[in-house]
Structure formats: C-alpha cells, structure tokens
Amino acid sequence: MSNIIQEIIKADKPTAFATLNGKDVYSFYDANLVNQQKIAEEKLTDRTFDLGGRDFKPSGLGVRHIRCNTVAMNPNTWFANRVRKIEILDENGKVKETQFEVVTDYRAIKEQNRGSIYCSHLPCWVIGKHTNGGVTVKESKTITDEDFIKNFTDEFELEDAIKVAKAIERFQNKYGAKKLKLEF
C-alpha cells in the first residue's frame, strides 16, 4: 500500500493554467491529481486527514465547511473566445502583417449561434506579434453585434488562448483604470 502512495507523491505535479485570488486553478483531472497527492502525503506522514468530511452548521440544516485543496475549472470555458483574422497588405498586395480581432465575452459567445446577443456592441482586442516574438494587444475597440455574429466564427486553440489572455491582462494593467483602495 505504501508503495502506491509513494508513487503518487513522486509523480509530477500538475501545472495550473491560471491563478485566481492567489490560488492555482487546474483542470478537473489535474485538480484530482493534486488532491490525491496531498492525501497520499498525509497518509505517509501519519497525519490525520479527512476525505471530504463535512462540518455541519449547529442547526444541522447545512454544511459550514467542505475541505478543498484546489480550485478546478474547465479551461476551455475560462479561455472561451471568438476570433477574426485580419491580414494587412502592402502596396504590392502581399501580406505585411497578420492581426487577430478577439472577443472574450463568454455570454456573447454562448448566444452567438442563436443569431442575436444580449448587447448591441462588444469590446474587441486586436492581437498582433510582439517585437520579442510573443503576442501583444495592439488596441482595443468596439464592434457591433451583427459584425460579431457574422464574422467571428473561429477560435484559438487552448494554448494560444492562454497567451492571448495574458497579453490582454498585461494591456489592461498598463492602460486600464487605476486601482484604488476604499479609504476614508
């Protein structure tokens, strides 16, 4: 039994695809592996552990606390996007630069196949190649709902969507609103 536990502990630790409020966010499969490793470590060190025991409210009518070691989410939902590819041509008609217009509004993406969405205009991020070879946000703009429904039919692969999300976050941190604390 302890050999199996040691194998679980020695297995490679899954990598989180994002961080939310200081906690790593994993896919459901990876979150299960992280939990198994933590429980195996507790078993091996003879610490007391609880496999999901619930702490009930004093009234007995609900759960006060459920043990949770990880945060899990579907990465395809987290990084949902719709993309339109734009090719900028030079005077000879050759492609000078390729840019991508990206919409990350989850509700609009889910409503797109109905032919109408909840708002008349959406924020759009123009993504281009950075000088260091990565991706960067060139600008942000607004598009109409009709433009979104008709022309934004593609989406990035998960790895590329993660790169785009990081570029958008950098852009918002640099050009977004200044963060204030509620102080009187």
N, C-alpha and C positions, 0 to 999 in steps of 0.2 A: 504494500500500500504506500509506504513512504517513498519508494522509487518513482511511482506515478506522480506523487506530489512534487518531488524534486524536479522531475521532467517539466512539469507545468511551470514551476518557478524559474527554471533555467531557460525556458522558451523566450524568444524575442518579444519584447514589449511592443504592443501595437502603438502606432503613432496616431495622434489626434489630428483631425483635419481642421480644427478651429479651436479657439479659446473663447469662452463666454463667461464673463464675470470672474475671471481668474481660474475657472475650471476647464479642463480639457474636454472637448466634445469628440466622441467617437461614433463610428457606425454601430449599429446594433450588434453585429457579430464581434467587432473589436471590443465593445464595452463588456460583452460577456466574457471574453478572454481576460480582460483586466480584472474583472470581479473574481474569476476562477483563480488567477494568480494571487490576489490578495487573500482569499480564503485559504489557499494552499499554504501561503506563508504563515498565516495564523495557526493552522493545524501543525505545521512543522515546528513552530516555536512554542507550542503548547499553551498559547494564549486562548482565553475564552473567546468564542465567536458566536455569532447569531446568524443563522442562514435565513434572514428575512423575517425574524420575529417582529411583531408589531407592538408598539407601545400604545395602549388604548387610552382614550380620554377618561377622566374619572367617572363620567356618566355611563361609559361603556357603549356609547352610541356612535363612535367613530374612532379613527386612527389618528393619534397625535404625531407619530413619527415613524417613518419607514427608513431603514438603513439604505443608503445609496452611496456607492463609491465613485460612480462615474455618471456622466451625462451622455445620453445616446440620442442620435437623431439620424434620419435618412439624409445623407449628404446631397443626394440629387434634389431633395426638397429645399435644403438650405441654400444651394447654389443654383436654383432654377433661373433660367434666362432665355431670352429670345434675341436673335442676332440678325442683322442685315449687313452684308459685306459691301463695302464701298471701295471702288478702285479709282484712284485719281490718276488721270492720264496726262502725259506731257504733250507738247505741241506736235510731236510726231505720231501720237496715238498709242504710244507704249505706256505700260503701267509704271507710273513713277512711285506711287505709294499705295499701300492697301491699308484701309482702316475698317474697323467694325463698329457699328452702332449697336449698343447693347441696352436692353430693358431688363431690369431685375425685379419688377413689381410682381410679386407672386400671385396676387389676386387677379391682376390683368392677364397674366399668363394662363391661369386656370379658366378664365372666362373667354379667352380668345377664340376657341373653337365654336362658341355659340354665335359669333358674328357681332356681338356687342359687348362692351366692357363697362365697368362702373363709373368711369370718368371720361371726359372729353379730351384731356391732354395728359401725357405721361412724361416723366423725366427719362432722358436717354443719355447714355455715356458714350462718347466717341473714344474708342480704344485704338492706339497705334503702337508702333515699335519704339521702344526707348533707345537712346544712344548706346546704352550698355548691353543691348541685345534683349532685354526683358520687355515687358509691356507697360504702358503708361496711359493715363487718361489725358487726351488732347483737349477736350472740352466737355461740358455738359450742356444739353439743350432740351427743348421740349418738342414732342411730336404729337400729332393728333391721333385719336383713337382709330380712325379709318386707315391711316398710314400704318399703324401698328398691326391691325388685324390683317391687312392685305400683304404687307411686305416683310414682316418679321416672322419668318417661317422656320428658321434654323435655330440650333442651339449649340453651345460649346460642349465638348467633352468635359468630364468632371475635372480632370487635371487643369485644363485651360480655364475652366470657370473659376477655379480656386485662384489662379494667377490674376484673373480679371477682378475678382472680388478684393484681393489685396491691393491692386492698383487703385480701385475705387476708394478703398479705405484711406490710402495714402493721400489721394486727391482731396477727400473730404476733410482730413486732418489739417492739410495745408491751406485750403481755401474756404473751408466751412466756417460756420459760426463759432465765435469764441465761447469756450465753456466757462460758465460762471457757477460759483457756489452760492447757495441760499444763505446769506449772512445779513444780519440786521445791525 
